[in-house]
Amino acid sequence: MKKIFLMGRSEAGKTSLTQALKGEELHYIKTQYTNTQDDMIDSPGEYAESKRFSVGLACFSFEADVVAIVQAADEPFNLFGDSSRAFIQRPLIGIITKIDSPYANIPMVRQWMLNAGCERIFQVDNVTREGIDELLDYLRDDLPHLTMEQAMFKQSLGLNEWDPLPEGVEYPEEPSGVPV
């Protein structure tokens, strides 16, 4: 299972999401510090809300297999700008929580996530668990394991390690005739 790093504003639903993903009963807990559980890293919202602490987001992103921007569907503003993708060297996904809110504006939050560079966006409701199974399926689908040579080859093409090779492109063979 991929290790996921959750970042977002206070009260976006990050901690509730971790409880829903583990099948636990939801109960409010204020995240006071970064929790690095088995397959999840849950950060305090203040890290995303303060320039002073935001460097912590970059640091923790290196400990994860996938980074998730978590935003509630009724968010009044966006914390993640168009260049958010620049500091993250992992797959970046978006998770929209509180999709049942009467003030939800899912198209707007979805657009914010697309602008930030999210490769895939999930819509979840932590209370009813709507969308949780789809997110779990994504997390259970492990990333491909590459050799150093394969990773360097992808990098030479301007690809990330998780990006598929373009159609018709294959890994070069070593002199021994074995693909790298």
C-alpha angles and dihedrals in degrees: 000000000000117000107237127206114206119205129172147110123308111278093019089124102257097137092041087051091055089052092048092048090053092047093243127146110264118250129161117259122168107225105230098172138011110287115208104192126170100291101356138071113198116191129194114259089237089073089065094039098053129059088209093061100030092091085071089066091059092048095049092046089071090061093059137072092216133019122215129199105210117202130166116238089237096052111145093208142009125249097186117077131202092273097054090109091062097080097040119088094183134075107287119213133175126227119195111201132187091039090161094060114124086226095051118139100182096169091056094048090045090054091050089053093048089050090051090055103257109169094201133015127209126195114210141172109205093199100050092028091231109164094010094109092053090051091047090051089054092049093048092054099090123220117253116265113235134191117237089254092053091049091049091049091052089047090052087057091051093252131134117237091255095049115101119243113260116263111280095017119114134179112270118251123244118237087264089065093248117125113246 
